[in-house]
Amino acid sequence: MKRLTTLAALSLISLLGACSNAPSVDKPAVINFEASRAEMVTALDGLCTSIDEREFNPPEIPGADTHSQIDCQGFDYFGAPRLAEFVFRDDALVVVWILVEESELDGLEEAFIAEFGEPTSKSETITAFTGDRAAVRKDTPEALYYAESVAPLVEGMFAAAP
């Protein structure tokens, strides 16, 4: 019986170790909502294999005077290098999309539920966690984090999602 207890304890320790190595879906620390584009370029230094900056004219964000984006290739997220899109409204970071592989969506959604609890809304295209301003997008496989300043706009998209 003692041998069985020892084996069970070792199995539990192994399982707990595997869980602690699971990729995190908590909002990445570098995401500083309302930071300027220049501040985010500096913050992303060394976290991207390449950075491209884009301007959208006219702005595609409702109510914005300016709309720009930083595309960060090689951003470490959910256990792999990704394309992360940092979106700015009037030179303030408001949305971050991090692309994942379609084959990872089930695991990503499970990780979001483990991190943030039950979703506040779920559809064919979006599983949302509005209390944490985070979501999993399924039509375009991505993780989403958004600022409080755009919560009504983003959460309105959740309500309209199929």
Helices and strands as residue ranges (DSSP letters): H 2-20, H 37-44, E 50-55, E 67-77, E 80-89, E 92-99, G 102-104, H 105-116, E 121-122, E 126-129, G 130-132, E 134-137, E 142-146, G 148-150, H 151-160
